[in-house]
Amino acid sequence: METHQSHQSTPETPASKSRGQKLVDNLRENLIFRSKWAEVNGAMGDLGTYIPIVIALTLVSDLNLGTTLIFTGMYNIVTGAMYGVPMPVQPMKSIAAEAISHSAGFGVPEIMAAGICTGGILLVLGVTGLMQVVYRLIPLPVVRGIQLSQGLSFAMSAVNYIRKVQDFSKKSKSNGDRPWLGLDGLVLALVCACFIIVVNGAGEEGGEGECGGDDDDDDDRQRPRRWGLRKIIASLPSAFMVFILGVILAFIRRPKVVNDIKFGPSPIEVVKLSKHAWKEGFIKGTIPQLPLSVLNSVIAVCKLSADLFPGKDFSATSVSVTVGLMNLVGCWFGAMPCCHGAGGLAGQYKFGGRSGGCVALLGAAKVVLGLVLGSSLVKILNQFPVGVLGVLLLFAGIELAMAARDMTTKKEFFVMIICTAVSLVGSSAALGFVCGIVVHVLLELRTWRTDHSCFLMSRHETA
């Protein structure tokens, strides 16, 4: 009788759930907010990279902003649901840099051809499993060197945004020192930076810091007001508040921008690609972009996600496939070539993003803006205080660079620093990667020869 009853109860166990129910439960788990304000705050962590490049491509290369917002928003929602972490969707920077620097000969068709070629190669590497092989073979110090160089590069660009007046529509972006006062002045940027530091600190996790520990109850009784104030400050969505401030200032700086807004989505059309566009896109866009995509968009993202989210270890195969599919779909319709990025992941984590709901929320906002405002949104973004944008980018870059803090031996530091130095000075992650690999192999051979000699000497002495 008891056996029969236990047999009847088995259909109610979690193991017997249908595949559909498991999928729904998995999506709910991936998209749920760990903390409402923290996730909203984390969604702003990647805008310091996203907005300047999107504005520049829209102004210089006539990129369809509305289409880009709709497609990148959908990418955000899908990747958030798939991975359950704040997986970013960023512009492909080498392709964007080529388009901004040489806009006359590298227009929208060339940009899209470069994105399609890059996406196709990454898809093949992912489907064949070769990307996973690359992921396992590349030494961690080399990956950390790429992350450190990218983080420092972001941080240096951010400081330049804060100190200098910028014009993203021109190759030479800096137009002199930024004035101290004004709606896009140096004082405003410094106040925003100090506000984020006060709220977020150095990015302590799990409440670590001077308020953490086992003595919280004693502190609560002795200093209830001070402890309560700290909790309130720590719960503020600093990046979100800074971003909203920037939007308000954009309207204050040029109130007539309201007259430039046109409601409705931009027309989505298939981009016509000529043989010349394929050739120029592959040579000038895909070739320099591919090493950066492999290293920073796949390898470094997998390493960093494993560090930040120990229970969320993603294969290089899946990340490579998603990057490939994003560009094989969207670039045909004029959407900006996109990839994932370790800097975006670090930035969103820095400001509180812990789940896929963080980027899904950002994606939903992009889709709504793309459908409601279309390309006219660039008129607003063009008035956004660049100094404030630089502050957001600064903390994203710092968080990415801090991933290198797990290097413990002098040999690991040696390889990492060489890789970082070459990447920064040569302005090429691929060159830094090659130098890092060569140095790592030489050090391994040196260690092997030393160990082998000691082994032979010990055998000789024993004999």
N, C-alpha and C positions, 0 to 999 in steps of 0.2 A: 504493500500500500504506500509506504513512504517513498519507495523507489519510483512508483508511478507518479506520485505528486511532484517529486523533484524533476522527473522527465517532462512533466507538463510545464514546469516553470522555466525551462531553458529558452523558449522563444523570447522571453522578456529580458534576457541578459544582454549587455552591450555588445557582446561578440556576435549576436545574431541580428544586429541592425542591418537594414538594407544599405546598398551602396549609396543610394540617393540620400538617405538619412545621414550616413557618415560624411558625405560631401557637404551637406548643409551644416552639420556640426563643425566641420573643419573650417568652412568659410566664416561661421559665426566666431570661432575661436581666433581666426586670423584677423578679423576686422573689428573685434571688440576693443573699446578704448580702455587702456589700463588706468589712465587718469584723464578726465575730460580736458582740463585746461592744459595739462602737460602735452597731450597729443596735439591739441590745436596750436600750441606754442612750437612744437617740433615741426609741424608742417611748414613753418616759416623759415626753417634752418637752411634750406637749399636755395632760397630766392636770391641771395647775394651773388650766386653764380648764374642762375637762370635768367634773371631780368636783364642784366647788361648785355648778354650775348643775343637775347631775343630782340631787344631794342635795336642793337647795332645791325643785325641781319635784316630787320624790317626796314630801317631807314636807308641802309646802304644797298642791299640786294633786292629790295622789294619782296621780301618774304611775306607770305600770306599768314598774318598773325592769328586771325580767327581760326583757320584750318589747323595751325600748329597747336593752338590752345585746346581745340577739341580732341585731336589725336593724342597729344601728350597727356591730357586729362584722362582719357580712356586707358592709356598705358599705366598711369598711376593707379587707377582703380583695379585693373587686372593684376598687376604685380603685387599690390598690397594684399589682394585676396589670395594670391598664390603663395607668397612667401611669409606673410604674417609679421613682417618687420618693415620699418620705414625705408623700403628699397627705393632709391631716387630714380628719377628720369631726367637726365641732363643733356644739354647739347653736346654733339661731338665737336670738341674744341679745336682740333687741328683743321677740320673742314671749315668751321666757322672763321677761324683766323685767316685762312686762305681767301675766303669769300670777302671778308672785311678789308683785307690788305690789297687785294687785286680784284675789285668789284667789276672793273670794265671787262675783263676776260673770264670771269668766273661767276656767272649769274645763277639764277634759280635752277635751270636745267643741269648745269654742272654740279651744283650742290646736291641735287636729288640723285644724280647718277653716282656720285661719290658715296652717298648714304646707302644706296641699293647695293653697290659692289661690296662695301664694307659689311653690310648686314648679311649678304649672301655668303661671304667667306666665313664669317662667324657662325652662321647656321651650319655650314658644312663641317667646320671644326667641332661643333657641338654634337651634331647627329652621328658623326663617325667615332666620337669618343676621344679624338685627338686632343681636345681642349683639356680633358681630365688628365691625360698623360702629361701635358705641359704643366698643369697645376701641381702635379706631384713632383715633377723634376726640378722646378725652379726653387732655389734655396730661399728660406724665409728672410735672411738679411737683405737679399736683393729686392724682395717685395717691399720690405720696410724702407729701403732706400728710395724706391719709387714713391711710396706714400709720403715719406718725409719731404721729398723734393716737391711733390704736388702741393702738400700742405703749406710749405714755406712759400711756394709760388703764389698760392691763393692769398696768403697773409701779406706778402709784399705788394700784390696788386691792390689789396684792400687798403693798405696804408697809403698807396698812391691815390686811390679814390678819395680818401679822407683828406689828404694834404693838398691835392691839386684839383683844379676845375677840369672836368672831363667833357669831351664831346664824342660820344660813341659813333657818330655818323662819319667821323674822319679817321684816317689811319693814325695820325698823330693825335692821340686822345687828350693829352695834357695841355691846358691853356693857361698856365701860370698858377701861382699859389691861390689856394682857397681863402676867401676873406674870413676873418674871425667871427664876424657877426652876420646876421641875416637868416633867411629861412632855409638856406643850404650852407650855413657857415660852419667853421671849424668848431666853434663852441657847442653847437647843436650836436655834432657828431661825437665830441668828447663826452658830453652829458649822456648820450645814448649808450656809449661804451661803458661808462662808469655805472650806469643803471643796470646793465646786463651783468657786469662783474659782481655788483652787490647782490643781485638776485640769484645768479647761478654759481657764483664763486668760481673755483677752478674745475667745476664739473664733478664734485664728489658724488659717489654712487651710494644709494641706499641710506642716505642720511648721515654718511660719514662726515667727520669734521669735529669742530669743537663742541657741538651740541650732542654728538652721538655718544654711545657707550651705555654702561649699566647704571649710570648715575642720573639718568634723565628724570626719574621720579623726584630725587632730592632737589635737582635744579628747578623742577616744576613748583615745588613747595616754597623754595627760597626766593625764586625770581619769576613768578608767574607772568608778569607783564612782559618782561624781556623775552622769555621763551615764546610767549604767544605772538609777539611782534616778529620774531624770527620765522616762525611757522607761516605767518601771513605773507611775509616778504618772499620766502622760498616758494610759495605756491603761486606767485604772480607769473602770468605768461609773458615773459619779458620780450621775446622776439616778436610775438603777435602784437603787443602794445607798441613796439617800435615801428613795426610795419604799418599799423593803422595810423600812427602819427605821421608817417611819411605820406600816406595817401591823402590825409587831411591837408598837409602842407602843400601837396601837389595842386589841389584845388585853390588854396589860398594864394599860391605863387602866380597862378594864371586862371582867374575865375572864368574867363571867356572860353576855357577848354570845354565847358559844358556845351557850348554851341557846336563844337566839332564832333560830338558824340552822335552816332547814327545807330539806331536799334536794328537788330536783325543779324543773322550769321552772314559771314562772307561766302561768296559762291565757291563751292568745291569743284575743281576741275582736274582732269588727268593732265599731268605735265607731259609735254611732248619732248622726247629726248632724241637728239640727233647723234650721228656717229661722232661728231666733234665733241658733243657734251659727254658721251661715254668715255672718250679718250682723255679729255682734260680732267674729267671727274676722277677717273681711276689714277692717273699719274700725279695730279696735284692734290687730290683729296684723299683717296683711299690709301695710297702707299704711306704717307706720313701719319694717317689716322690709325691704321691697323695695329701697329705696336702699342700705341696708347690704349686702344680699346681692349686688346688682349691683356695687357698688364694692369691697367687701372680699372677698367670696366668689368673685368671678369675675375682675374687672379686676385687682385687686391681687394675687391669687394667680397669674395668668398673668404679670404683670410680675415678681413675685418669683421664680417658678420659672425664668424666663428668666435672671435674675441669678444665682441659685444653681446652676442646672444648664444651662449654655449649650447643650448638645446636646439638651435636652428642652424645646423650645418648644411649648407647648400652645395650641390655639386657644380663644378665649373661647366659641366655639360648643360644643365638646365639654364644657368645664367646666360651662357653663350647663345643658346637657342632663343631665349626670350629677346635678347638684344637683336639677334638676326631677324626675327619675325617682326619686331616693331618697325624696322626700317624697310623691310620688303613689302610691308603694307602701306605705311603712311607716306613714304617718300614719293610714291606714284601720284599722290594727290597734293603734293606741295608742302607737306608737313616737314618741319625741321628734322634733320637726322639726329637721332637720340641714342643714348646708351645709359647704362647704370654708371655710378661713379662712387669711389670710396670717399671722396670729399663730401658729396651730398649725404651719404649715409652717416658720416661722422657729424656733419652739421645738424642733421635732424635728430640724431641721438643726443647731441650736446644740449639741444634746447628742449628735450623731454620726449621725443618720439620713441615709442617702445613697441608699437604694433603696426599691422598693415592698415589699420583704420586711420592712422596719421596721414599717409600718402593718399589713401582713398578719399579722405576729406579734401585734400588739396586738389586731387584730380576732379572731384565733383565741382569744386569752385571754378577750375579752369574750363570745364565743359560748359557750365552755366554762362561764364563770361564770354566764351567763344560763340555761344548761340545767341546771347542777348546783345552784346556789343560788337563782336567781330573784330575787324582790324582797327576800328576807331579807338580801341582801348590803348593803342600805342600813343595817342595824344596825351593820355593821362600819365602813362608810364614815363614818357619823356620829360615830365615835370617832377617826377619823384626825386627827392633830394639824394644825390649820388653819394654824399658823405654818409648818410644814414645807411644806404645800400652797402657801402664799404664796411661799416661796422658789422653787419650781418655776415658778410663774406669773411671778415677777419676771424671771427670765432669759429666759423666752419673750417677754415684753414688750420687754425691752432689745434682743433680737435683731431683732424686727420694726421697732423704731424706728431701728435702725442701717442699715436698707435705704435711708434717706434720705441717706446719706453720699455718694451719687454726684451730688448737685446741685453744680454747679461755678460757676455765674454768680450774680451778685447778684439778677438778675431771677427766676431759678428759686427761689432761697432766699426771696425776697419773697413769691411766690405760695404756696410751700409753707408758710411760717410763718403767713400769714393763714388759709389753709385749716385748719391745725392748731389755731390759737387759737380760731377760731369753732367748730370741731368739739368741742373740749374744753369751752369755756365754755357753748356752747349744748346740749351733750350730744346732738348730732345730726350724724352723718356727712353726712346729706343737706344740711343747712344749710351746713356747711363746704364741701361740694362745690360748691354753687351760688355761694357767695362766691368760691371759688378760680377757678371758670370766669369769673365776671364780671371779676375782677381781671386774669386772664390775657388776656382779650379786650381790655380797656382798654389794657393795656401793649402788646399787639400793634398796636392802632390808633394808639397814640402813636408807636411805632417806625415804622409805615408812613407816618404823616403827616410825620414828620421826614425819612425817606428820600425821600419824594415831593417835599418842598419843596427838599431839597438837589439832587435831580435836575433840577427845573425851573430852579433858580438856575444850575446848571452849563450847562444848555442855553442859557439867556439870555445868559450871559457868553460862551459860544462863538459865538453868533450875532453 
